[in-house]
């Protein structure tokens, strides 16, 4: 037993030494840390509206976006909520099936529709708003009042930089695909979009 204890201590020391020498540590990596915060926050908040109304994250985002803006197209909702068009479409279909959302054809473009909340959907939005705001207040209380303006500026700048990096990566990927296939990048992007929809 004494020998085993010494062996375990030696193993822990070797692991600690490797950790100290590691060039990249997951727990210190900013993108990972932001992702952890986002996931934990989403999980905690989603329990509120999932338990009360049986809706998921995509439906919640669509409902809140329409509650905020009144009338929008699916494309506009996707841009505002940072959701893929497939997720938006499925969320809209579910909310429409539950009569929480109404669809009106855009006569200027029959390919899209104007979406808005029904009276029932608006009631859910207004009921959830105070609870969501209270949740956000509890979350942000850990940041000192004197630091909140700086924290908001940092979040805004990180969001802007992330959007820029995402756009750059998409552009770089398109150029590589075009060079590899010898065809238009638009075909590659369209194929990629189709695969996402099939998944």
N, C-alpha and C positions, 0 to 999 in steps of 0.2 A: 504493500500500500504506500509506503514511504517512497519507493522507487517510482511508482506511478505518479505521485504528486510532483516529484522533481521533474519527471518527463513532461507533465502538463505545463509546468511553469516555464520550462525551456521552450516548448512550442508557442506559448503565449508571447514570450520574448522575441522569438523569430518572426511571428506575425506582426508584432508591434514595430519591429525594425523594418520589415517590408513596407508597412503602412507609412512610416516616416519618410521612406525613400521614394514612395510612389509619386510620379510627376502629376498625376490627375487623381483627385479624390472626389468621389461622387457627392459626399455630404457637404463639400465646400464649393461645388460647381454651381454657379448661379442659375443656369437654365434648369437644372434638376431641382434646386431649392424653390424656384418660382413654381415649377410644376407640382411639387409636393403641396405647397400652400394652396394652389388652385384646386387640386384634387380634394384635399381635406375640407376646404371651404365648400366646394360644390356638394360633397357627400353630406355634410352637416345641414346645409340649406335645403337640399333636395328632399330630405326626410320630412321637412315641414309640409311642402306642397304635395309630396307623394302620398303621405299619410292622410292628408285632409281632402285632396281632390283626385288622387290617382293619376297624376301626370308626371312625365319625366322631364329631364333637363331640356330637350329640344322644344317640347310643348310649352314649358315655362318661359323660355326665351321668346318664342313667338307671341305668346299671350302678353307678356310684359311689353314687348316692342309695340304691339298694336294698341295696348292700353296707353302707351306713351304718345304715339303718333296718330292714332285714330284709323287711318286708311293707308295701306301700303301694298306693294306687289310682293310676291315671294322673293324676287331678286333683291329688292330693297331690304327685306327682312334679313336675308342671308348676309348682305354686306354689313348691315348694322350689327348683327349678332355674331358675326364671324363663324357662320355655319355653312357647310356644303349644301348645295341646292337639293341634294337627295334627302338630307336630314330635314331641311325646311319643308320639302314636299310631303314627307311622311308625317311630320308634326301637324302640318296644315290639314291633312286628310283626317287624322285622328281627332283634332279639335272640331273639324266640320262634322264628323260623324257623331260627336257628342253634342252638337248644336251649340258650341261655344264660339264658333266663328262662322261668318257669312262670306260668300264669294259672289262678286259681281263682275261680269265680263267687261273687259276694256274694249269698247267698240273701235277705238283707234288701233288696237293691236290685239287680235283675237287669240294670240298665243299666250297672253297673260291675263290675269284677273286682279281686280282690286279686292283686298281682304280687309275685313273689319270684325270687331268683336260683336257678338250678339248681346242682348241684355243679360243673359246668363253668364257669358264670358266676361262682360264688364263687371258684373257682381263679384266674380271670383277675383278679378284683378284688384278691385277696391278692397276686398276682404283681406287679400294677401299682402297688399302694400304696407300696412303698418307693421305686420309681423316681419316682413323682409327688412324694413328699415330698422327695426329694433335689433334684428340679427346683425346687420351691418354695424350698428352702434356698438354692440357687445364685442364684435371682432376688432373694431378700430380703437377700442378703449386701451389696448395695450400700448398704443403709440401715444406718447406724451403730447398734450395739446400744443405745446410750443413747437413740436416736430412735425405736426400733421401737414402743414403747408409744404414743407420740404419733401415729406413723404409723397404727397400728391404729385408734386412736380417730378419726383423721381419715377413714379409709376407712369406718368404721361410720357416722359422721355424714353423709358424702357419700352413702352408700347410702340412709340414711333420708330425707335431703332429696330425693334423686332419686325415690324411691318416692312421696313426697308430691307432688312436681311432676308426676309421671306421672299420679297419680290426679286431680289438679286439671285437667290437660289433657284427660283422658278425660271428666270431668264437664262441662267447658266445651264440648267438641266435641258431646256429647250434647244439651246445651241448645240449641246453635246449630242442630243438625240438626232437632230437634223444632220449633223456631221456623220453620225454612225449609220444612219439609214439612207442618206442621200435624198430624203424627201422633205417636204415642208414640215416645219416644227408644229404647225397647227394640227396636222394629222396625228402626231405623237401625243399632243396634249389632249386631243379629243379621245384617243384610245385610252389614255390614262384615266380620263374622266369616266369613261364607260366602265372601266374595271372597278373604280371606286363605287359606282352605282350598283354593280353586280355583287360587291362584297357584303 
